[in-house]
Amino acid sequence: FALLAPGDAKDAAWCQAAGLVEIVTPMGEAQSRAFELATEIAQSCAPLAVQAQKETLWRAVFEGEAEGRRAGMNWRKLTRSSQDYAEGQRAFIERRKPIFTGK
């Protein structure tokens, strides 16, 4: 917070160097890079895990850290008892790509 408190504008390179953002794209390429990342996530992550991360982050940002933690704990219980969780473990042991079903 102290880095941004003075109110002066920071460019993308500064934000990346400070660890505030992970990816910086050239002008006009942000949307295509976002679609690439979304595709990578959709192809490699269990749908329930993605949903859990999105909801947990949303709650933490808009409802407070405590609510975000609660949501994370609830999702952790649900995802660890899911078929996708078991499939992910099997796939890892068998050294293959998992086939997630969202269950």
Summary of the structure (lengths in Angstrom):
residues: 103
radius of gyration: 17.7
end to end distance: 39.4
largest distance: 52.4
contacts: 226
relative contact order: 0.10
helix: 64%
strand: 0%
